[in-house]
């Protein structure tokens, strides 16, 4: 629930102010004498690059949405993510193109001043909006038609501190729809809506019944127009969609999705793919020349068979692909059987590779081929797909996106053998949670946690 409608002019204004704040940060840094060794042309070029990337990161994490300023936790998380992505992109550009060198003192001062200025201005925005809300200037009396799932969510919003500009006057419903805890808030039947609205001078009506009540909706719409009351439609889809639904427009037609799908947005998908390619190339060029010969020799000396093992795994939309791994088992005919603790098939070198996740290194070539991502749901075996897709309701959802070398479930300790169905269900829950909440910052967090688990060891890795 976003509460209010704001002109795009506000977003443009905030964007312009942010640009000015960045310019001020650069100016203050220059006045402090921290630009020694940087020519005027380099200073200007870096300012333009810095500002352009901030615009990209800002729109990516929606930091210009005015309707989120009342939710400071959301604002702070989005700002943190934007700054994190901005820093990573700046470092990547500086190291990749090597156009100029920026002094670390200068870079630190720029980020410190920019963060202080932008975060401080967000606090100012919040204070201004709070003043407007509590002054009563923008106060609105509202009613909700239907004590349904969406009706309850609306009421919870209107009752929250962030919605001080709303005065909730009651529910209207003939059948409370299992909303027993809200019975005291039902002030009338559907037939009494009009009389109540006129008597209480209601400003906004929220229609929260299913759209099967089309005749009632048409009647209320005419009444609202005739009496200068705003009508908002929030139909109840609680039996169809999850809490994490999202809405977008196609030619002004609102389209409701059953869940959030960040990677369904082309810009996000491109960003993740570019990150995957850059990260994989870095690993292959830096680690492989050193580690690959050592691991290959160890595998060859420990047991007979190929160094790299490939197995068909279901990927995005269940499309099969050859998944590469360093061979950790003796050559056998039971590759579709999941490894267990103290599995006799696992070699001595294989046990070490599995414990440290080094057996997954060849999958960086899968990432370059586009079959896998650095982070995503782990690709299960075909036999697991056939078994769990029949018994676990959300199992197939994890195949909406490209599988990963590491994943959210794995860094939460859900790896290794899955004898119990509940363990796989928990994995699937984390996979779906990742799908619905993807961000580049989340990918980086999972990668760092994976490295940490490799260093400290994982009891479930075998």
Secondary structure, 3 states (H helix, E strand, C coil): CCCCCCCHHHHHHHHHHHHHHHHHHHHHHHHCCCCCCCCHHHHHHHHHHHHHHHHHHHHHCCCCCHHHCCCHHHHHHHHHHHHHHHHHHHHHHHHHHCCCCCCHHHHHHHHHHHHHHHHHHHHHHHHHHHHHHHCCCCCEEEEEECCCHHHHHHHHHHHCHHHCCEEEEEEECCCCCCCHHHHHHEEECHHHHHHHHHHHCCCEEEECCCCCCHHHHHHHHHHHHHCCCEEEECCCCCCCCCCCCCEEEECCEEEECCCCCHHHCHHHHHHHHHHHHHHHHHHHHHHHHHHHHHHHHHHHHHCCCCCEEEEEEECHHHCEEEEEEECCECCCCCCCCCCCCCCCCECHHHHHHHHHCHHHCCHHHHHHHCCCEEECCCCCEHHHHHHHHHHCCCHHHHHHCCCEEECHHHHCCCCCCCCCHHHHHHHHHHHHHHHHCCCHHHHHHHHHHHHHHHHHCCCCCC
